[in-house]
Amino acid sequence: MPARYQILPEVFSQGIEIPSPDAEGVAQKATHTQSSLLTRPTTTAVEQVPARFGLVDDSPDRWKKLRAKIIEINSTLQPRGEDDSTVSRDAQSTSECKLLLLVRHGEGFHNVAEARYGTEAWDDYWSKLEGDGELVWGPDPPLTAKGIAQAQHTREVWEQELQHGLVPPGKIFCSPHSRALKTCEIVFDGYFTDGRVTVVENCREENGVHTCDKRRPRSFIAANYPHFNIEDSLTEEDELWSPDVRETKVEVAARAQGVIEKIWRERPDDWFVGVTAHSGFINGVLLALGSKPYPLPTGGVLPLVIRRTL
């Protein structure tokens, strides 16, 4: 029986819709095509980085309390129908509950262009070009000055929260797109030792047609971000991007679910994992968890406590 993943409620203030424990997984959604979960996020204004990253607890040692709570939950979990005395540690779930910090990249030049022309015209025409004679947004645009400032603001909030028990993620996964790589470098500066950051192909943005979503070669990433590990399967050229076919929301959700499963499989003992990615990917995570899209702004942060049930 496949594992099920659920967002724990009332930990953060971002207002993510929490589905019931028996909500359908992404495979069922692909079959039923639940339109309410596949629409674009609403345009309701959302603060880029709320105080405490949105953590409801405002006590001075709030992050220590959250870590202790997650560790407490994990220490009491065991496989269904089994007893601790008959199951080895390797067979047991060593970290069933995790804090996942989803960071959206800062503003890129493609975001400026979409704002200039409007989403409908962007999707229908402009996104298929590489620029308009003034702006260049493809392939793989960098951060704007505003985007860099947004990432720096997230870093400032991070440093404030270090005083209240926040610790670095045990692992950080990052999209291979330049805007996400630079955001990750700014937000998590100082935490690149011991291979903590790994560039993962499946953390990329919704793929195809839009030139901004075609990534640069592996050698470019390695040369410009030598302090990041790159997963072995990431090819030299972008073999996934197509000028004619755009990924569907369900396909992105299936890819995001694979990343969630990768986190539990490869980082079983980490209670805290970071992911620097994109709005499409982050909403893919939410869809995989049975939740509706969330209008996370550029440079925004969305923390989720996720519990896996076997």
C-alpha positions in Angstrom: 0.0 0.0 0.0 1.5 3.4 -1.0 2.3 5.9 1.7 -0.1 8.8 2.2 1.0 12.3 3.0 -0.9 14.9 5.0 -0.3 18.5 6.0 -0.7 19.0 9.8 -3.1 21.9 10.5 -2.7 24.9 12.8 1.1 25.1 12.8 1.5 27.9 10.3 -0.7 30.9 9.5 -0.6 30.8 5.7 -4.1 29.4 5.4 -3.4 26.3 3.3 -6.6 24.2 2.9 -6.0 21.0 4.8 -7.7 18.0 3.1 -9.3 15.2 5.2 -7.1 12.3 6.0 -8.9 10.1 3.4 -8.5 12.7 0.6 -7.6 11.3 -2.8 -3.9 11.2 -3.8 -2.5 12.6 -7.0 -3.1 9.4 -8.9 -6.9 9.6 -8.2 -6.9 13.3 -9.1 -5.4 12.5 -12.4 -8.3 10.1 -13.1 -11.1 12.4 -11.8 -9.5 15.7 -12.9 -10.9 17.7 -10.0 -11.1 21.1 -11.5 -11.2 22.9 -8.2 -7.7 21.7 -7.5 -6.3 22.3 -11.0 -7.1 26.0 -11.4 -4.6 28.9 -11.1 -4.1 30.3 -7.6 -6.3 33.3 -6.7 -4.8 36.7 -6.9 -5.4 37.5 -3.3 -2.5 39.5 -2.0 -0.2 37.4 0.2 2.7 38.7 2.2 6.0 37.6 0.8 7.5 36.4 4.1 5.3 36.7 7.1 6.7 37.2 10.6 8.2 33.9 11.9 7.7 32.5 8.4 4.1 32.2 9.5 4.7 30.0 12.5 1.7 30.5 14.8 3.7 30.0 18.0 5.4 33.4 18.8 7.2 32.3 22.0 11.0 33.0 22.2 11.9 29.3 21.8 9.3 28.6 19.1 11.4 26.6 16.7 12.9 24.4 19.4 9.3 23.6 20.5 8.3 22.7 16.9 11.4 20.5 16.5 10.6 18.8 19.8 7.0 18.2 18.8 8.0 16.7 15.4 10.5 14.4 17.1 7.9 13.4 19.7 5.5 12.5 16.9 8.1 10.5 15.1 9.2 8.7 18.2 5.7 7.3 18.8 5.1 6.2 15.2 5.5 2.6 14.0 4.3 0.5 11.1 0.6 -0.4 11.3 -0.1 -3.8 12.9 3.5 -4.1 14.2 5.0 -4.0 17.6 8.3 -2.4 18.5 9.6 -5.6 19.9 9.2 -7.5 16.6 10.3 -4.8 14.1 13.9 -3.7 13.6 14.9 -0.1 13.5 15.5 -0.3 9.7 12.0 -1.6 9.2 10.5 1.1 11.2 9.7 4.6 10.0 12.5 6.7 11.5 11.0 10.1 10.5 7.4 10.0 9.6 6.8 13.8 10.1 8.9 16.5 8.6 9.0 20.3 8.3 9.2 21.2 4.6 10.3 24.8 3.8 9.2 25.6 0.2 10.9 28.8 -1.1 9.8 30.4 -4.3 12.6 32.1 -6.3 12.7 35.9 -6.4 11.4 37.9 -9.3 12.9 37.0 -12.7 12.7 38.9 -15.9 9.9 36.6 -17.2 7.8 37.7 -14.2 8.3 41.3 -15.3 7.2 40.4 -18.8 4.1 38.5 -17.7 3.1 41.5 -15.5 3.7 43.8 -18.5 1.5 41.9 -21.0 -1.0 40.1 -18.7 -1.2 36.4 -18.1 -3.5 35.6 -21.0 -1.2 37.3 -23.6 1.8 35.9 -21.9 0.6 32.3 -22.1 -0.7 32.7 -25.6 2.2 34.5 -27.3 5.0 36.3 -25.4 6.1 33.3 -23.3 7.0 31.4 -26.5 9.5 34.1 -27.4 12.9 34.8 -25.8 12.3 38.6 -25.4 10.6 41.7 -26.7 13.5 43.8 -27.8 13.9 45.3 -24.3 13.5 42.4 -21.9 15.2 39.0 -22.4 13.5 36.2 -20.5 14.5 33.1 -22.3 16.0 30.7 -21.9 16.4 30.5 -18.2 16.3 34.2 -17.0 18.2 35.4 -14.0 16.8 37.3 -11.0 16.0 41.0 -11.4 17.4 43.5 -8.9 14.0 43.3 -7.1 14.3 39.5 -7.1 17.7 39.6 -5.5 16.3 42.0 -2.9 13.4 39.6 -2.2 15.8 36.7 -1.6 17.9 39.0 0.7 14.7 39.8 2.7 14.0 36.1 3.1 17.5 35.7 4.4 17.0 38.6 6.9 13.9 36.9 8.3 15.9 33.7 8.5 18.6 35.3 10.5 16.0 36.8 12.9 14.5 33.4 13.5 17.9 31.9 14.2 17.7 33.7 17.5 14.5 31.7 18.3 15.8 28.2 17.8 15.6 27.9 14.0 18.3 25.6 12.6 19.5 25.0 9.0 17.7 22.2 7.1 19.4 18.9 7.1 19.1 18.9 3.4 18.2 21.4 0.7 16.9 20.5 -2.8 17.0 23.1 -5.5 15.6 23.5 -9.0 18.2 23.7 -11.8 16.8 27.0 -13.1 19.1 30.0 -12.6 16.5 32.1 -10.7 16.1 29.3 -8.1 19.8 28.6 -7.8 20.6 32.2 -7.1 17.7 32.5 -4.6 19.0 29.3 -2.8 22.5 30.7 -2.7 21.3 33.9 -1.1 18.8 32.5 1.4 20.9 29.6 2.5 24.3 31.2 2.4 26.7 29.6 4.8 25.0 26.2 4.7 26.7 24.7 1.7 29.1 22.3 3.5 28.8 18.5 3.6 26.8 18.5 0.3 23.8 20.0 1.9 22.4 21.5 -1.3 21.6 19.2 -4.2 20.3 20.4 -7.6 17.3 18.1 -8.6 15.8 18.1 -12.1 12.3 17.3 -10.8 12.2 20.5 -8.7 12.1 22.6 -11.9 9.2 24.8 -13.0 6.1 23.6 -15.0 7.9 22.6 -18.2 7.6 23.2 -21.9 6.6 25.9 -24.4 7.6 28.8 -22.2 11.2 29.7 -23.1 11.9 30.9 -19.5 11.4 27.3 -18.3 14.2 25.8 -20.5 17.2 25.3 -18.2 20.9 25.9 -18.9 23.4 23.1 -19.4 24.7 21.1 -16.4 28.2 22.4 -17.0 26.9 26.0 -16.6 25.3 25.1 -13.2 28.5 23.3 -12.1 30.7 26.3 -13.1 28.5 28.9 -11.5 27.5 27.0 -8.4 30.5 24.8 -7.6 29.3 24.6 -3.9 26.1 22.8 -4.9 25.9 19.1 -5.6 24.1 18.1 -8.8 22.2 14.8 -9.0 23.9 12.3 -11.3 20.8 11.9 -13.5 20.7 15.6 -14.6 21.8 15.7 -18.2 24.2 18.2 -19.9 21.5 19.7 -22.1 17.8 20.1 -21.2 16.3 17.0 -22.7 12.8 17.5 -21.0 11.8 20.9 -22.3 9.6 20.9 -25.5 8.7 24.0 -27.6 5.3 22.4 -28.4 4.1 20.5 -25.3 3.4 22.1 -21.9 3.2 19.9 -18.8 -0.2 19.6 -17.2 -0.9 20.5 -13.6 -1.5 16.8 -12.8 1.9 15.9 -14.4 3.6 18.5 -12.3 1.9 17.1 -9.2 3.0 13.6 -10.0 6.6 14.9 -10.4 6.3 16.8 -7.1 5.0 13.7 -5.3 8.1 11.9 -6.5 10.2 14.6 -4.9 8.3 14.2 -1.6 8.9 10.5 -1.7 12.6 11.1 -2.5 12.8 13.3 0.6 11.5 10.5 2.9 13.5 7.8 1.1 16.9 9.6 1.0 16.6 11.7 4.2 14.8 9.5 6.7 16.4 11.0 9.8 16.1 14.7 8.8 13.2 16.5 10.5 13.7 19.6 8.4 14.2 19.8 4.6 14.3 22.9 2.4 13.2 23.1 -1.3 13.9 26.1 -3.5 11.7 26.1 -6.5 8.8 27.7 -8.4 5.2 28.5 -8.1 4.2 25.8 -10.5 6.2 23.2 -8.6 5.1 24.4 -5.2 1.4 24.2 -6.3 2.2 20.7 -7.6 3.3 19.8 -4.1 0.0 21.1 -2.7 -2.0 19.2 -5.4 -0.1 16.0 -4.6 -1.2 16.6 -0.9 -4.8 17.2 -1.9 -4.7 21.0 -1.3 -5.7 23.9 -3.6 -3.2 26.2 -5.2 -1.7 29.0 -3.1 -0.8 32.4 -4.5 2.8 32.5 -3.2 4.5 35.7 -4.5 8.0 35.7 -5.9 10.5 35.4 -3.1 7.8 33.9 -0.9 8.1 31.1 1.7 5.6 28.4 2.4 6.4 26.0 5.3 4.5 22.8 5.8 4.6 20.1 8.4 3.9 16.9 6.5 3.1 13.6 8.1 3.5 10.3 6.2 1.2 7.4 7.0 2.1 3.9 5.8 
